[in-house]
Amino acid sequence: MPTRDTTDGPRRRIVEAAVELLESGGPDAMSTRAVAAAAGVQPPAIYRLFGDKDGLLEAVAEHGYAQFLESKRARLDPDPEDPVEELRRGWDTVVEFGVSRPELFAVMSRATGSESGAAHRAGLEILHGRVRRLAAAGWLRVDEELAAQVIRATGLGVVATWHATPAERRDPALLTTLRESMVAAVTRAEPAVPAAESGPAPAARALRAALPDDSGVLSDAEQRLLAEWLTRLADGGGTPRS
C-alpha cells in the first residue's frame, strides 16, 4: 500500500498541486491529468501513490488538517484562565479557516467520517481538551461528548451557511450570533450550580472531568465502576443502582 507521508518528494508535490488547483478553480479543476501536469509527474504516478482520486482527496484533506492544526496550535493557550473564552477562540479559529478557504474546508469536512488522519485526530484532541477543562471548572451544562458534537456541528454549519448565502447578503453577525448560541447551549452562566439546577449532575460532570486516568488509589475495576456511576449521575439518571 502506498505511503501516506506527504513530505515524501513526488507525493508532496502532487498534494500541494491538487490543493492549489482546488482552491483556484474548485473541484472540477482538480482532474487527475491537471494535477499530474501541475506537479510535473505522469498521471500513473497518482494512481501508484494514492490508489485513485478518492485516495488523493483523502491526502488533500489530511494536508488541510495539518495546515489548520498549525494555525490552531499557534493560538493554543496551554493554561487558559477562562475556559469559556478559550472555547470562543477555538470556535472562531475553525470558522475563520472555513470562511477563508471554502474549497479545502469542504473537502476536509467530507473526509471527517474516516477520522483516519493524524492531524485530524490531533485537532479533535484539542477540542476534547477544551471541553474537558470546561467540565472540570464546572462550566459545562451538558455531557462532554454532546458538547463536542454541538461545537463541531455549529462550526461546520455556520461555514456552510455562509458560503451558501450570496456575497451581498452575508452578515458577519451570523458568525458571532451562532457562536454565542453555541456557548449558551453547552455552558452555564456561572460555574456554580444555580438553584434551578440543583442535584448531583453538574457536580458529577465536574468530578468525572477532574479525575485522573490512573488515581493510584482505586483499582481498575473500581475506577470503571466509579466512571459508570458518575456518567449515570451526570446524565441525570439519579442515584446509581447497586
C-alpha positions in Angstrom: 0.0 0.0 0.0 1.4 3.5 -0.9 2.9 5.5 1.9 0.8 8.4 3.3 3.7 10.6 4.2 3.0 13.8 2.3 6.6 15.0 3.0 7.9 12.4 0.5 9.0 14.1 -2.8 6.5 13.5 -5.6 3.7 12.7 -3.2 4.1 16.1 -1.5 4.2 17.9 -4.9 1.1 16.2 -6.1 -0.9 17.0 -2.9 0.2 20.7 -3.0 -0.6 20.9 -6.7 -4.0 19.4 -6.0 -4.7 21.9 -3.2 -3.7 24.8 -5.4 -5.9 23.7 -8.3 -8.8 23.0 -5.8 -8.6 26.5 -4.3 -8.1 28.3 -7.5 -10.7 26.5 -9.7 -12.8 24.3 -7.5 -13.2 20.5 -7.6 -13.7 20.4 -11.4 -10.2 21.9 -11.8 -8.6 19.1 -9.8 -8.7 16.4 -12.5 -6.1 13.7 -12.4 -4.5 14.9 -15.6 -4.4 18.6 -14.4 -2.9 17.6 -11.0 -0.2 15.5 -12.7 0.7 18.3 -15.1 0.9 20.9 -12.3 3.0 18.5 -10.1 5.3 17.6 -13.0 4.6 13.9 -13.0 2.8 11.4 -15.2 -0.8 10.5 -14.4 0.0 6.9 -13.5 2.1 8.2 -10.6 -1.1 9.5 -8.9 -2.6 6.0 -9.0 0.6 4.4 -7.8 0.9 6.8 -4.8 -2.8 7.3 -3.9 -4.7 4.4 -5.4 -7.4 6.5 -7.0 -8.8 10.0 -6.9 -10.6 9.3 -3.6 -7.2 8.5 -2.1 -5.8 11.8 -3.4 -8.8 13.6 -1.9 -8.1 12.0 1.4 -4.5 13.2 1.2 -5.7 16.7 0.3 -8.0 16.6 3.4 -5.1 15.5 5.6 -2.9 18.2 4.2 -5.6 20.8 5.0 -6.0 19.4 8.6 -2.2 19.7 9.0 -2.3 23.4 8.0 -5.3 24.1 10.1 -3.7 22.3 13.1 -0.7 24.6 12.7 -2.8 27.7 12.9 -4.8 26.2 15.8 -1.8 25.4 17.8 -0.4 28.9 17.3 -3.4 30.2 19.2 -3.5 27.5 21.8 -3.2 28.6 25.4 -1.8 25.6 27.5 -3.2 27.1 30.7 -6.2 29.3 29.9 -7.6 31.5 32.7 -11.0 31.5 31.2 -12.1 28.2 29.5 -15.2 29.8 28.1 -13.2 32.4 26.2 -10.9 29.6 25.1 -13.9 27.9 23.7 -14.8 31.0 21.8 -11.3 31.5 20.4 -11.2 27.9 19.3 -14.5 28.0 17.5 -13.5 31.3 15.8 -10.3 29.6 14.5 -12.3 26.9 12.8 -14.8 29.3 11.3 -12.2 31.7 10.1 -10.4 28.9 8.3 -13.6 27.6 6.7 -14.7 31.1 5.6 -11.3 32.0 4.1 -10.6 28.6 2.4 -14.0 27.2 1.4 -13.0 24.6 -1.2 -10.3 23.0 1.0 -12.6 23.1 4.1 -15.4 21.4 2.1 -13.0 18.5 1.2 -11.9 18.3 4.9 -15.4 18.2 6.1 -16.4 15.4 3.8 -13.4 13.4 4.9 -14.2 13.6 8.6 -16.2 10.3 8.6 -13.0 8.2 8.3 -11.2 10.1 11.1 -8.0 8.4 10.0 -5.6 11.3 9.7 -3.1 12.1 12.4 -3.7 15.8 12.1 -7.4 15.4 12.2 -7.2 13.3 15.4 -4.8 15.8 17.0 -7.4 18.6 16.2 -10.1 16.5 17.9 -7.9 16.0 20.9 -7.5 19.8 21.2 -11.3 20.2 21.1 -11.9 17.5 23.7 -9.2 19.0 25.9 -11.1 22.3 25.8 -14.4 20.6 26.7 -12.7 18.7 29.5 -11.4 21.9 31.0 -14.9 23.4 30.8 -16.3 20.4 32.7 -13.5 20.3 35.3 -14.2 24.0 36.1 -17.9 23.4 36.5 -19.0 25.4 33.4 -20.4 22.5 31.3 -24.1 22.1 31.3 -24.3 19.0 29.0 -22.3 15.8 28.6 -18.8 16.2 27.3 -19.4 14.2 24.1 -22.6 16.1 23.3 -20.8 19.4 23.9 -18.1 18.4 21.5 -20.7 17.4 18.9 -22.5 20.8 19.3 -19.3 22.7 19.0 -18.3 20.9 15.8 -21.8 20.9 14.3 -22.2 24.7 14.7 -18.8 25.4 13.3 -19.4 23.3 10.2 -23.0 24.6 9.9 -22.2 28.3 10.0 -19.4 27.9 7.4 -21.7 26.0 5.1 -24.5 28.6 5.5 -22.0 31.5 5.0 -20.9 30.1 1.6 -24.4 29.2 0.5 -25.5 32.8 1.0 -24.9 35.3 -1.8 -22.0 37.5 -1.0 -24.1 40.7 -0.9 -26.4 39.1 1.8 -23.7 37.8 4.1 -23.8 39.4 7.5 -20.9 38.9 9.9 -23.4 39.0 12.8 -24.4 35.4 11.8 -21.0 34.2 12.9 -21.0 35.9 16.3 -24.7 35.1 16.9 -24.3 31.4 16.3 -21.1 31.3 18.3 -22.8 32.8 21.3 -25.8 30.4 20.8 -23.3 27.5 20.9 -21.7 28.9 24.0 -25.1 29.2 25.7 -26.0 25.7 24.7 -23.0 24.0 26.2 -22.0 26.2 29.1 -23.8 27.6 32.1 -23.9 31.3 33.0 -21.9 30.7 36.2 -19.6 27.8 37.2 -21.6 27.5 40.5 -24.7 25.3 40.3 -27.8 27.6 40.2 -30.8 26.7 42.4 -32.9 25.8 39.4 -30.4 23.1 38.5 -29.8 21.6 42.0 -28.8 18.0 42.1 -25.8 15.8 41.5 -25.5 16.0 37.7 -23.3 19.2 37.4 -21.0 18.1 40.3 -20.7 14.6 38.7 -19.7 16.1 35.4 -17.0 18.2 37.1 -15.7 15.4 39.2 -15.6 13.0 36.2 -13.6 15.5 34.2 -11.2 16.2 37.1 -10.4 12.5 37.9 -7.1 11.3 36.5 -7.0 8.2 34.3 -5.0 6.4 37.0 -5.5 7.7 40.5 -3.1 5.2 42.1 -5.7 4.7 44.8 -8.5 2.8 43.1 -8.2 -0.5 41.3 -9.0 -0.7 37.6 -12.4 -2.3 38.5 -13.1 0.5 41.0 -12.2 3.1 38.5 -14.5 1.7 35.9 -17.3 1.4 38.5 -16.8 5.0 39.6 -16.8 6.2 36.0 -20.1 4.4 35.4 -21.7 5.9 38.4 -20.5 9.4 37.6 -21.7 9.1 34.0 -25.1 7.9 35.2 -25.4 10.8 37.6 -24.1 13.3 35.0 -26.7 12.2 32.5 -29.4 12.8 35.1 -30.1 9.1 35.8 -30.4 9.6 39.5 -28.8 7.5 42.3 -26.8 4.5 40.9 -28.4 1.2 41.4 -26.4 -1.4 43.4 
